[in-house]
Amino acid sequence: MSDDTRPGRVTGIGGVFFRSADPQATRDWYGEHLGLGIEDHGSNFRWRSSTEPDRKGFTLWSPFDDATDYFGAPDQQAMINYRVNDLDAMLRRLRDAGVEIVGEMEVQTFGRFQHIIDGDGRRVELWEPVDTEYEKIAEGITES
């Protein structure tokens, strides 16, 4: 996790997502052969902040169906979700710089999400997490 606390900065990786012809078989394989704790959406890696040891964070590993449109272009095989400390500040800065913002912001109890297009044309996801709420959801997901 980054020590940079300025508003609108990436603070870590929130998730690693990739396409799979059979997401359940992929989850099962990784659980059996690599020991990942697997639940419905993948595997949560729990960690603590180096600057605030009482603060928990999460990174999700998750295969998606090949047919998903969540990543944007069909040829994009994977997408990274970046944790950010102030999504509004980041989006203001990105808009000012001419970065493409994709669709509408998604608001969930465990955080806010926005897709953007990076400098190489890949869709990436920005997530301003509410880790205390995400933890409630993740309680049923086996720790890795």
C-alpha positions in Angstrom: 0.0 0.0 0.0 1.3 3.4 -0.9 2.3 5.8 1.8 1.1 8.7 -0.4 -2.0 10.1 1.4 -2.7 13.0 -0.9 -6.3 12.9 -2.2 -6.9 11.1 -5.5 -4.1 8.6 -5.4 -3.8 4.9 -6.0 -3.1 3.2 -2.6 -2.9 -0.4 -3.8 -4.4 -3.2 -5.9 -8.0 -3.9 -5.2 -8.4 -6.8 -7.5 -7.0 -8.9 -10.4 -9.7 -10.1 -12.8 -9.3 -12.2 -15.9 -11.4 -14.0 -18.5 -11.9 -17.8 -18.3 -13.8 -20.3 -20.4 -15.0 -22.0 -17.2 -14.6 -19.7 -14.1 -15.7 -22.3 -11.7 -13.2 -24.9 -13.0 -10.5 -22.2 -12.8 -11.4 -21.4 -9.2 -11.4 -25.1 -8.4 -8.0 -25.6 -10.0 -6.4 -22.7 -8.2 -7.9 -23.9 -4.9 -6.7 -27.5 -5.4 -3.3 -26.9 -6.8 -2.2 -23.5 -5.4 -4.2 -23.5 -2.2 -6.2 -20.4 -2.7 -9.2 -20.1 -0.4 -12.0 -20.1 -2.9 -15.6 -18.9 -2.7 -18.2 -17.7 -5.2 -16.3 -14.8 -6.6 -12.7 -16.0 -6.2 -10.2 -15.5 -3.4 -9.8 -12.6 -1.1 -6.3 -11.7 0.1 -6.5 -9.9 3.4 -3.8 -7.6 4.6 -3.2 -4.7 7.0 -1.9 -1.2 6.3 1.7 -0.7 7.0 1.0 2.8 8.3 -2.2 1.9 10.2 -1.8 -1.7 11.4 -5.4 -1.8 12.7 -6.8 -1.0 9.3 -7.6 -4.1 7.2 -7.7 -4.2 3.4 -8.6 -6.7 0.8 -7.4 -7.7 -2.7 -9.7 -9.9 -4.8 -8.5 -12.5 -7.3 -11.4 -13.5 -9.6 -11.9 -15.2 -12.9 -14.8 -13.9 -15.0 -16.7 -15.6 -17.8 -15.2 -15.2 -21.3 -18.3 -13.5 -22.4 -18.2 -10.7 -19.8 -18.4 -7.1 -21.1 -17.1 -5.8 -17.7 -13.5 -5.4 -19.1 -14.7 -3.5 -22.2 -13.2 -4.7 -25.4 -13.6 -8.5 -26.0 -9.9 -8.9 -26.6 -8.9 -7.5 -23.2 -8.2 -10.7 -21.2 -7.6 -9.1 -17.8 -8.4 -6.0 -15.8 -6.7 -4.6 -12.7 -8.8 -2.9 -10.0 -6.9 -0.1 -8.2 -7.7 1.1 -4.7 -7.9 4.9 -4.5 -8.1 7.2 -1.4 -10.4 9.8 -3.0 -12.2 8.8 -6.2 -13.8 12.3 -6.7 -10.4 14.0 -6.6 -8.8 11.4 -8.9 -11.6 11.7 -11.4 -11.3 15.5 -11.5 -7.6 15.2 -12.1 -8.1 12.6 -14.8 -10.8 14.5 -16.6 -8.6 17.6 -16.6 -5.8 15.5 -18.1 -8.1 14.3 -20.9 -8.3 10.7 -19.6 -11.4 8.8 -20.9 -13.9 8.0 -18.1 -16.1 5.0 -19.0 -19.8 4.9 -18.0 -21.3 6.0 -14.8 -19.9 5.5 -11.3 -21.2 2.4 -9.5 -22.0 2.9 -5.8 -22.1 -0.1 -3.5 -22.2 -0.3 0.3 -18.5 -1.4 0.2 -17.3 1.4 -2.1 -17.5 3.3 -5.3 -16.2 2.2 -8.6 -15.4 3.9 -11.9 -13.8 2.5 -15.1 -11.3 4.5 -17.1 -9.1 3.8 -20.1 -5.4 3.8 -19.4 -2.7 5.1 -21.8 -2.5 1.8 -23.6 -6.2 1.6 -24.3 -7.0 -0.9 -21.5 -10.0 -0.6 -19.3 -9.0 -0.4 -15.6 -11.2 0.0 -12.6 -10.8 2.5 -9.8 -12.3 1.6 -6.4 -12.7 3.9 -3.4 -13.3 1.1 -0.8 -15.2 1.1 2.4 -13.2 -1.8 3.9 -15.4 -2.1 7.0 -18.3 -2.9 4.8 -16.3 -5.1 2.4 -15.1 -7.1 5.4 -18.7 -8.0 6.3 -19.2 -9.4 2.8 -15.8 -11.1 2.8 -16.4 -12.9 6.1 -17.8 -15.8 4.3 -14.8 -16.0 1.9 -12.0 -18.2 3.0 -8.8 -16.4 3.7 -5.9 -17.1 1.4 
